[in-house]
């Protein structure tokens, strides 16, 4: 998911947002008053909740499915995907659909095209496909971000994903604190909700671009998320870097996350990309890395740019789901 970077100079404090911020304030007081539970070892994400993120997934962003968003960019345009494509991905073996629910580019819409979104989710469920709603926060305004995350939590998705990449807040410490606060809030108020962190791969943050997000708060986030889904887009790398390698990039993305979170059994679902640049051979080696690293599943970004010839290889990413 390409970074969405823009700062808002002001936010409308609607009654809805005022109520949310009031709840947040109470929750912050509660969290501050609670003593942390003694640690009995590495963090233990819930294995049952992590099943939502297991196996073969595919990704839709707002450019792909939202008529409101697409029309805001070009009134004559229509999104390329819709309810009928749910049947297509189900027939291709997709086990979880990941769908973006809002964007800062439409700041007054905390959940886009609600009626259509309901039809997509209902159709997916009818076909046995899980649906995870995801959102890319900017980590500038905690209340604004939470308004959108809470919409996902309440809508009836099978899980929630937080896309962690925006540098719209240039203050790294504040950005990290807002990320932790938002994650704690959602986990605290929706304790049974399956949640996934969707960060930039540690390969970038540790080696290729250390200034992007130094001192990332892995330890604070590890107990809050049931699965991690690193954006392992090796196709963006150059041959000279040594990272234009689907096996190495995927494998290192998984094992470095486990090391960073101090959890050797961390459920990890790597995301490969960019789909338009990939071959069947790339996906074979990505899957080999997933198997060797014990990843719980995988996907590529995104469905709209996935060539039909790749779906045979993507079938390797399927995993048996235990309910």
Protein Blocks (a to p, Z undefined) as FASTA:
>chain_A
ZZdddddfbdcddfklmmmmmmmmmmmmmmmmpccdddebdcdddfklmmmmgcjddddd
fklmmmklmmmmomkbccfbdfklmmmmmmnopabdcddfbdfklmmlmbghkllmmmmm
mmmmmnopacddddddehlammlmmmmmmmmmmnopabdcdddfbfkbmblklmmmmmmm
mmmmmmmmmmmbccddddddfklmmmmommlmghiafklmmmmpcbdcddddfklpcfkl
opacfklmmmmmmmmmmmmnopakbccddddddfklpcfklmmmmmmmmmmnopabdcdd
dfklmcfklmmmmmmmpccddZZ
